[in-house]
């Protein structure tokens, strides 16, 4: 079974915007989203779970380009000891986690220098602009399915590209279709009832409202 992490996600963006110089009164500065669609697509290779959300935003500062990796969008923060030294696995303190690919990075490049060691890191949530949480219904109650926990150590949070090339603000509205690839959807969820919660974030780090998918099974949302 193969789970595809965030670095392999594929995005489809459908845009629409007004040409007003000032945004309409009902366009919010904080992104506003509504849930639009959910679909499961089987292929001979990896299968796709696709969610769609409609958005509105007054400034249009949505999306991140591949080169936007400096603070506050940097992927990682490097943990240091009281003396300011990087914390490496061979000298980890008692409270440090055991090795896993979320909390530790091997041979990272820091300040243009390769550190040939395994370094303790903290994932920076602001590297993403779309946030996805999965829930499974058991005994009538939804419980979060945490991809970041063992044995997966991954996330389906990700990034979608800029909706406008210019930094000049203008109101935008449209739909983001977000495709998550994995060969493990059916082996993990089988006939479970799922719910997916979604948020997005603009470049000013304003987080949108949270929206939820309907309660579904993979069979119910499979593309014919």
PyMOL commands that set and color helices and strands:
alter all, ss='L'
color gray80, all
select helices_A, chain A and resi 6-8+89-91+125-127+185-189
alter helices_A, ss='H'
color red, helices_A
select strands_A, chain A and resi 10-17+32-41+47-57+76-78+104-106+109-110+113-114+118-123+130-138+141-145+172-182+193-200+211-212
alter strands_A, ss='S'
color yellow, strands_A
deselect
rebuild
show_as cartoon
